[in-house]
Amino acid sequence: MVSPRELIRADNPTIVRPLAVALTLLFAAFSGSHAAGPADSPWDCTGAVEAPAGVSKTWDCRAAETLVGADGAPDGSGAAALSPVPAAPESKTEPDTQPAATQGDEPLPRPDSEVPPPAGEGSGAPSGVAPAATVDPIPAPALPTSVEPPRPPAWPPGEAPESARLALHMPVVVEPSRQDYTGPSPWVLPPLDRASPPAADTPRVDAALGALPAAAPRDDYERLYVGLPWDQCGLRVTGKRPGGRRGLGVGKSAKPAADSRVPVDVAADRADYDRDREVFLLQGGVAIIQGDQRLEADNSSYDRKSGAANVAGNVYLDYPGARLQADTGDYNLQTKQGTFDDVHYRLTGAINVRGSAATADLLPGEISRYHDVVYTTCPPGYPDWSIHARDLELNQAEGMGTARHAQLRLGDLPLLYSPYLRFLIDDRRRSGFLIPEVGSGNNAGMDIILPYYWNIAHNLDATLYPRYMSTRGLMLGAQVRGLTKFGKAEFTGEVLPHDDQDPQAGMRWGKRLTESAVFGSHWSTNIDYSAVSDDKFLTDFGNNLDITSLVNLVQRGSITYAENGYSVSTWVQNFQTIAEGVLLANRPYEQRPHIQLDLTPLHWGPVEFSFQDQYDYFYNPAKVYGNRNVLLSSLRLPLRRSFGYVIPQVRLYATGYELLNEAPRTPAQQTFVIPSLNLDSGLIFDRDTNWFGASVLQTLEPHLYYVLTPYADQSKTPLFDTSLLTFSYASLFRPNRFAGYDRIGDENRLTIGLTSRTLGGTDGREWFRASLGQILYFASRRVQLAGATPEENSSSSVAGELSMNPAAGWLARASFQWDPHLTQNQWEQRVLQLRYAPGDDRVVNLSYRYSLGATVPERYENTDLSFRLPLGPRVSVVGRWLYSLLQSDTVEAFGGIEFGRCCWRVRILERHLKTSATSVGSTSVMLELELAGLGSFGDKIDKLQEQRIYGYDSD
């Protein structure tokens, strides 16, 4: 056995050659560790090609890595990427303090190369000097050619931090789709604990920080709209975006939720780190994500202590309710504040808004300000209208936008200039002037309304609307609304101190009060009170009071108490008759008061019992008035099967009167107890058949209804609230032919009805329905209104209905009443209706109505045509023509055109209206411009069209 000493003898031939080889390799490794990093670096140069003549053999080995094929051999692309590193000058003894990012000898990769390009040698250490205790840096991707950036770096020039190069292991991936070095190099910055310094072994990356490279050209702006469909223009009434999330403009919920306790996720192609300042320089595909906010750029610096990020090149910021694209900017992830240049923005949430600005500032208090800004609610690609302003402030906390030196444009055409413009950016209420309403007509002349909205409290507001009419003077109007936990109330009033056109009329006014409330689980109240100064007020000044009746204005207040099993309600009611020439004796009674008790139907097995008690005090000093009490009870036994039904019912009417101002020989007290029996029965036959090649279900439904009520003389009782029911097919199956309880008709009759339906076999749509019925009388009807002679006819008029729905969007209806006992005018009533409404954007209504009437004033015959038809994707025509055939005159006619799309609409309308047969009528021209999210200018034409065109929807 050979001893160790013998092994190291120089003349020992067994170890000389291996020892020489080992020493040579050790010396080469020691020299390479000073020039190119440690021997175990991933960029090992073993097997590198020979250097060209005259070039130092010190290589930047980071570029020597090649993609390896299936056979394990290099694919040849790496050799072309090798670059020699020039030798350090021997005369240089002092360290070079210039930052490596500015020394600029970094070679660029070939365009067709798939390998990472080499990083320059100047990455923190002086050229030619080996730094002590330094490990090899991480590989770095190629960056754009370094030029002067559009904004200064995050630290003052000349104060770049010293190099502190420590390895941070991050995976390297080559994306074939991009054919360049992109990363990802993702890592997570945990929540910053300012009280404790970072641990000694915390990974640190290259600190060779310098100026950001120049910004690359910005991508197209389609990214602002990806995943955010333009589902609505302007304000959302609910203040919510699709999915229920609240967005920009809805208080504090629009603010990003991330804070300093949420980790920051960072991805970049290259990351350089200053250990002392805790500042990162991120280059290439930068993405900084914290919670629900995301910031992207080509290049960025990020201060971990303050959360400030300086970004340049394809800047993209996304957080709840807003997206921004810019060239450069500063943004703080902790304070959610920043400044951006050359901005395109997209706001969502309570309002859809987009635009551009020279600069945008995100400020505290959820305020953003824009300079040289364009603002619009029109979808991308449709710049139909916009606001161009020098300055614009959007206050999300208040839900208001304020523009200064603003110009409203339709396309490129300037329409309106305002030095100060304030508007809503969500559905919350704010005090301020609303859009003026401008119109004209022969009744009021030039008509201008300037409304002012006053937000008094969160549950109380008012709208003051002075109205100037050139021919009548200045009218003052106000609307006040209140809301409590119990209910709501609204008051509207208008007053004209002096009518220039009718000076003798004095002060003219109108008012209306509505209220509804629920107190606890039992009590509820309701008020509807309307009044005007004279009969012509609504005719002269329009219906701004939202009063539906133009003959009798209701004045009513009620209170109700409901409990399990019963309810008690009471109300007082009066009417103001505004029709000209109506005597007091012909006006409705006042109810002072009405009290009513209702019992919830009681069930005893299959039997149902119901009870109702009514007490009224009716007052009209021009005729008989007084008290009336009505008790109504019934027993009902419903028997139903799939093929038919039988429902017998017994009623008992008990009525008592105490009268005042009664006629001579009329008793002041009267009492009636009248029983009544009715039997309702029907059968249903059906069969499957075929119509026009489609399977349908056809039914045949005979209907029998018998009523027996004895006669009681009620001719001396007043008619407080009773009238004859309008005859129709539905009235054939009612137990009493009178409305109200002052007349209980004597009945011994049988109604025979027959209905046939055809139902679609696939969709269940009713294709066709026909009904026909008649009453057969077995005795004369002696109970009549006000002394009329008994009716002796053995049968009633024939009533019928017809309905067809042949295709989607089409509907035809007809109803008629034919009296076989008359020799002329046998058709007492006729109604024909045809409706075509295939969608929301088009509707046509055509109808004919005729009624013989009980008296000549009640007779009418007219035709009615109304429509809304599109002439193209942006233009529609609207109109209505109501024509009286009896008077051979037009009652109402208007026609107009509306054009626009999602974010704007213009309506022009001319209207002629007659309020009575003897009036001359009035003609007016109206104009309305509606801008989504901003308001409407001019008359409220859309509201008029909704009331006059059945099926019209302004939305």
Buried (B, 14 or more C-beta within 10 A) or exposed (E): EEEEEEEEEEEEEEBEEEBEEEEEEEEEEEEBBEBBBEBEBEBBBEEBEEEEEEBEEBBBBBBBBBEEEEEEEBEEBBEBBBBBBEEBEEEEEEEBEBBBBEBEEBBEBEEEBBBBBBBBBBBBBBBBBEEEEBEBBBBBBBBBEBEEBBBEBBBEEEEBBEBBBBBBEBEBEBEEEEEBBBBBBEBEBEEBEEEEEEEEEEEBBBBBBBBBBBBEEBEEBEBBBEEBEBEBBBBBEEBBBEEEEBBBBBBEBBBBEBBEEBBBBBBBBBBBBBBEBBBBBBBBBBBBBBBEBBBBBBBBBBBBEBBBBBBBBBBBBBBBBBBBBBBBBBBBBBBBBBBBBBBBBBBBBBBBBBBBBEBBBBBEEBBBBBBEBBBBBBBEEBBBBBBBBBBBBBBBBBBBBBBBBBBBBBEEEEEEEBEEBBBBBBBBBBEBEBBBBBBBBEBBBEBBBBBBBBEEEEEBBBBBBBBBBEBBBEBBBBBBBBBEEBBEBBBBBBBBEEBEEBEEBEEBBBBBBBBBBBEEEEEBBBBBBBBBBBBBBBBBBBBBBEBEEEEBBBBBBBBBBBEEEEBBBBBBBBBBBBEEEEEEEEBBBBBBBBBBBBBEEEEEEEEBEBBEBBBBBBBBEEBBBBBBBBBBBBBBEEEEEEEBBBBBBEBBBBBBBEBEBBEEEBEEEBEBEBEBBBBBBBBBEEEEEEBEEEEBBBBEBBBBBBBBBEBBEBEBBBBBBBEBBEBBBBBBBBBBBBBBBBBBBBBBBBBBBBBBBBBBBEEEEEBBBBBBBBBEBEBBBBBBBEEEEEBEEEBBBBBBBBBBBEEEBEBBBBBBBBBEEEEEEBEBBBBBBBBBBEEEEBBBBBBBBBBBEEEEEEEBBBBBBBBBBBEEEEEBBBBBBBBBEEEEEBBBBBBBBBBBBBBBBBBBBEBBBBBEEEEEBBBBEBBBBBBBBBBBBBBBBBEBBBEBBBBBEBE
